[in-house]
Amino acid sequence: MQYRRSVSDGVNFCLHDPTSAQFVEGDSGVHHVRGITYDAPYLPVVLVPRLRYHELKS
């Protein structure tokens, strides 16, 4: 997975299968991420049901 850096220009990569890449001495780094949080502003949304929407049965 590739995602934009939040602190500076560039991209970061997240590799879920370490066998898919090779470690290059002096050029690679491994970091273990404990968690990620997102802070997004509240944006009001109005949903209007249409004919294609169906009530879910419980």
ABEGO torsion letter per residue (X at the ends): XBBBBAABBEBBBBBABAAABBBBBGABBBBBBABBBBBBBBBBBBBBBBAABBBBBX
